[in-house]
């Protein structure tokens, strides 16, 4: 079993077996808005860390975002396998570069 699946399983366990000191359980209790807020915060923190060129900070923020995305997935009943399957399908494609919008000058 891989690391992502292990973390996801722990998240499911925290959801299904509440513990008073569990941060994961806290997120589930607070609901979708709180989970989404944390996803947004972590995404912004990745941008700042990457822009600052601090790889260690960027790695830590990517780990934080990954955790919060896994909480979101568990909340909505999405499994890592479903995401993995979609990524495998996309990996088989080539020549799928999207044309940038006019306002998207820097990416």
N, C-alpha and C positions, 0 to 999 in steps of 0.2 A: 504494500500500500504506500502511496506517495505522501509527501508532506502536506500538500493541499488537502487531500482526502482525510488525512489524520486530523488536521485543524478543523475541517468541516464536521467531522464526526464528534469532536470535542464540543463544537458549537451546538450541535444537535443535542448532545447530552446535557449541556448547561440549560438549553431551552426546556428540555423534557424533565429534568431533575433539578428544580430550582435550589439555589444556594444563596443565602442572604448576602454574601460578599462577592458574588459573581458579577463582573462587569458585563459579561455577555448577557446574563439574565436581565440586568438593568436595562440594556438596550432593547431587549424583547419587550420588557414591561412598558417602556416608554413609547414603543411603537415605530411605525414606518417613518414618521417625520424626523425623529431623533436619529434613526439609522441613516437616513438620507443626509441629514445635516453633517454627520460624522464623515460620510463618504465624500461630501463636498469639501469639508475642511482638510481632509487628508490629501485630496487631489491638489488643492491649492498649496499645501505644504510641500508636495513633490515639486511643483513648479518652482517654488522659491529655492528649495535645496538644489535643484538641477541648475537653475540660473546662477546660483552662487558657486557652482562648480565643486561642491563638497560631495564626493561620491558616497562616503560613509553615511552622511545625512540623507542623501537621496535613497540609498538602500533601506535605511530605517523607515523612511516615509512610504516607500513602496510596500514594505512589509505591513505597515499600519493600514494602508489602503486595501491591501489584499485581504487582511483580516476583516475589515469592515464590509468589503464586498461579499465575503463569504457569509457574514451575518445577514446581509441583505438577501443573498440567495436562499439561505435557510428560512428566512422570514417569508419569502415568497414561494418556497417549495421548488426552487431550482437547484439541481445537483451539479457538482463539478463535472460529472460525466457528460451532462448535456452541453456544457460550455466546451469541453474537450472535443466532443463529437463535431460541433460546429467549427471549431478551429481546424480540425483535421480536414473537413470539407473545404474550407477556405484555403488551406495550404495547398490543395490539389489544383487550385485555379492559378492562372497566370494572365497577365495582361488586363488586370482589373483596376488599373490606376484611374481614380476619379478625377475629372476635370475640376480644378479649383474655381471657386466663385471669384468674381472680380474684386470683391472686398477682401479676399483672402490672399493678400500680397506677400506675406512673410512665411507661408507654409507650403 
